[in-house]
Structure formats: structure tokens, C-alpha cells
Amino acid sequence: MEDQQKKYLWWQEGVVYQIYPRSYQDSNGDGIGDLPGILQRLDYLQWLGVTAVWLSPIYPSPMADFGYDISDYQGIHPLFGNLDDFDALLREIHNRGMKLILDLVPNHTSDQHPWFLESRSSRDNSKRHWYLWHDAGPDGGPPNNWLSVFGGSGWEWDETTGQYYYHAFLKEQPDLNWRNPEVQKAMLDVMRFWLDKGVDGFRVDVMWHMIKDDGLRDNPPNPDYLPHMSTYEQLLPVYSTDQPEVHDLILKMREVLDSYPERMMIGEIYLPIRQLMTYYGVDGRGAHLPFNFQLLQLPWEAPRIAASVDQYEGLLPDHGWPNWVLGNHDQPRITSRVGCEQARVAALLLLTLRGTPTVYYGDEIGMRDVPIPFAEVQDPQGLNMPDKNLSRDPARTPMQWDAGPNAGFTTGKPWLRLGAGFARENVKAQTDDPYSMLTLYRRLITLRQQEPALMTGAYAPVYSDQQVMAYLRGSEGQQRFLIVLNLSHRPAYFNLKDPDMQGTVELATAPEREGMTVGGAVSLAGDEAIIVRLN
Ligand code: GLC
């Protein structure tokens, strides 16, 4: 039984909203979003009801990977503004009672970072061992078979010093050597720099990559590899990722966070559930929220989703707080994956499961992946593996604010083209429309934040079959809710086993349903989901 008096922290009670700063709001007409632009949109975020904002990287960067290649961890890229703009944004976010989470990219720097420039300058430079330098293998080729996530070998030859360096991503993103205490200290100091400014937490980029096998053992082949997959997936990265020592590093980061009040860290981790759970750390002293990407990865089928929600709930350690993600800047958008109708069902799922939800900007207005002609592709993942359809640009297009020029995003030429549907799919058009996606999101967030049962109450599965999943939310002594979702396009019904389970529809994907009573046999139209306030 959960303790009614238990105090929950802001990151347990809240709703996280991810902003991709290049694409949110441009304030100076250069076609790229910036911090003053985000500042202009804080009223919108407050109206929407989200409580924490996570910004993808805003630091100085050559932009080989759009900011995930950082050349200065303690500055702001001039495209986005300056430190004064940052301070103003943080202040205004806090004035609104919201929190700010920054992206922290500790696994790799830019090849233009002064640390790497020094490191590659000579073999005896004091920063040589800040990165992963190795001699060529016996055949003169790379030291082992590790691959880059973005295609090709993970090793790049450096002519000047006659060694290879490792890069899990682009060759412009050399991996740091986290076994080196100097590297650890430098990155923990970066955390302190932002925490001292008042930043509330970090989303830690590719946390499971941070340390690699010291013996550089070859990765084994992936027996399930299929030709359409990314070339990286040809091998199982068992020696280049998810090493046991990573948890010591996470603990060190956690200790820094714990020396400030109520700061938190999200870990970006793409691993199967059991391995993911280890990132909560021994005695809960790991990541506060190891990102749970199941809703991004599983086929959109009721039995699969229901089973994995239950598995995730069942495997959570006692101290572990759940979380759910429906979209991010690396994955196709939910509306494009499952269609407009099911995207509404997905919104209801995301915002009624137990645990902190993360909403990706634009999903709240049903933005779709925008087709980007090949000549306009910017994402290195798309450019490096052109035949695999892996560009992430389609999910990174400018936020659609209104039906005016460039959807109100910029007065200049947007860095990525806008979705053709922005005349309808925009914030302004959807604000007062009771049937819009935006209205659905706002009402779901409001209800979740008003009802302790939905915000932090217990979860219990009730029913699932080929089409439907149903669960209860609420702990002893709380108003309880029954959530029923039809993940198919066809009508569905089932019988509630408990005859006392009766109530009234509080919120539904089809607002006409609201106010109707539910009990005994529950029937749903295709693509329908309901939240029932139980008697
Ligand atoms: C993470 C980021 C992704 C980036 C990669 C390398 O997966 O989310 O956008 O390309 O790390 O930093």
C-alpha cells in the first residue's frame, strides 16, 4: 500500500516537455530557433500545463551533429543567444514555477573542442589520454571491429600522431576517456557550473556508452541483423556499451547532483528493460529516470504494449520511479508511426500511465514527420547511410504556431522546411477547438495534475486482448480511475469482471463520450480511449 503522506518530488509529479531549440521559435530572422524565441513561448508552455522543459544542446558547437558535438560546455552557441539570454530564460521558467533540464553530453566532445585539439596535437600532450587513442591493429587497420552508430568504423586514423581515435558517433565527435580521473573531474565541474546557475537537472546523452571495455575486445556479430537495418546493428555492442564500470561514473554524477537540493538526472539509454533497470543504480543512487523508450520502439499492438507496461512495472526496483516517452528528436513522430486517430489514443496512454511523461514538442498538435527532399537533408545519420531512410530531419522540423508565413516560426528562411499541413496543424487553430489534439493534450495534462491518482497513484492492470488494454490508477483512499484504450481501428468490447467497477467517463478521445456511465460491459469505438472516474 502506498503511503498517503509520501512526498513526491517535482520530477515525479511533473510533465516534461522536450524542446529542440533549433526548431521552436526564431526571434531574429536567421531561420533557426533561439533562446529569446523560447522565452516568448513560455506563456504557451504554462498554458499547456507542462512543468519542466528539457532543451536539446544549446552550447557552442560546429553543428556536425546539430549541437551534440560540443566545443565549449560552459557557453551558449551564438545562434541561440548568449549567457544573459540563458539566465533570463532560466529566471522566467522559474518565475512560472517550472523547471529547466539541460542536455549534458559527456560521452564525446566536438573534434574542435580545445581538449581534443590539444589531445591530437602530439602523443605526449597532457590531454592525450583524455580521449581513446590506440595503435593500429596488426594488419595496419583499426584496433578492433567496433562500428560507429552513424555508419562505418568507429575508429579514425590520425596522420599526425600515427594512432586511431574512437568515436561512437561521427568522427567529429571523439569519445572521451572516462577512465581518466581528469576527464571525470572536468565533466563533474561542468555539471556544477550549470547547477550553480540554478539548472534543475540534466538529460544525459548516451549514458550507456560512457565507458568501454578496457581490453578492446571485438564485438560479436548480430545474428538477427537484416539488410534494412543501420550498419551499426551488424554487431552486438556488448564491449563498446553498457559496461559494468558505467555505474561507478553515474554514481559520481549522482553525488554531484545530491550535493544540491532536488536536482535530477535523466539517462538516455536504449537497452532492453532488464538492463535498463540497472541504471536506477544500487540503492537508487543512479539515474533518477533512465529513459523508458518502449512506447517508441514496440509495434503499436495492444498485447505487446500491455505486456511490456506490466513487465516494466514488475521489474522496477522499489526505489525506482517510472517514466514514459512517446517521441524525441531521434525517432519518427507518433502521428506518423500510428496515424492521427491512434496518436490521440497514444496521448491518453502517455498521460495516464504511472510515471513521469515526456512530451516531444509538436506532438501536442499532432505534427507529422515532414518529408525532406534528399537535397535538403541535414542530419548526418541520414546522409551517411543514404539508402536506409535513417534521416532524423523529418521529426525535427519547425514548430507550427499559426497559419501565417512559416507557421509563425521565423521571418527568415527556416533551416528545415515546414510541414505542408501547418495551416491546420498549428497551435492557433487548435487552441479553441474542442476536438483538436492540442485540446486533448491540455485537458489530459490538467486532469493528471489535478488528480493525485493519475499523477502518482498506483497502477494495476485490469484487462487486455488483441485490441484493448485497460488499467486502474489510484491508491487506497484515493478517487480511482479506470483507463480503457482501443489500440485498433475496429470497435471492441469486453466485460469488467468486478461488478462494482462502475463510473462515468471523465475524459475521452471523442468528447461526446464524456459523462456517459460505464459498468459491466465496456464498449469502445475504433481508435477510442476513455478515462472513467469510478464511483
Ligand atoms: C543521442 C542524441 C542524438 C545524438 C547522439 C550523439 O542519441 O539524442 O541526437 O545524435 O546522442 O550525441
Residues whose N, C-alpha, C, O or C-beta is under 5 A from the ligand:
A	BS01	GLC	D65 Y68 F169 D205 V206 D330
